[in-house]
């Protein structure tokens, strides 16, 4: 079996290292002393492991973010969140308070007890229908602070396909370049 991989030479590495990235890229890090033959042998030896991990990445929606673009994305996310919140607030007839954008690791959005909404800046790189779902989700928390049936009924008013969208959102992996 031939496995395409990217080779990185490292001055610090003492042994060879193998990583399968979320976008299915296989990267081998090897010290300079190791020749091409031993690297090839190393990859072949771990081919089952590589194949297994590459398979696991299937179905993921990989979104690349350039680190130097983060400040721009934060600004864009705030404009977007404000605009979409205003749009959906009109439909739901709710009053908006403060809207902020944050760099959160694992959360896409939150709604405080005081009714302030906060969004992850990465909503700026999501497909628009997924970003809209996140906006609607937090907006509906202004009326329902839980995830009960009433809450999901509210969400479904503007995002009837929210189940599929949520499944899509779970498949999103953000990769930093
Ligand atoms: Zn929620």
Boltz pocket constraint, residues with backbone or C-beta under 6 A from the ligand:
constraints:
  - pocket:
      binder: B
      contacts: [[A, 137], [A, 141], [A, 146], [A, 147]]
      max_distance: 6.0
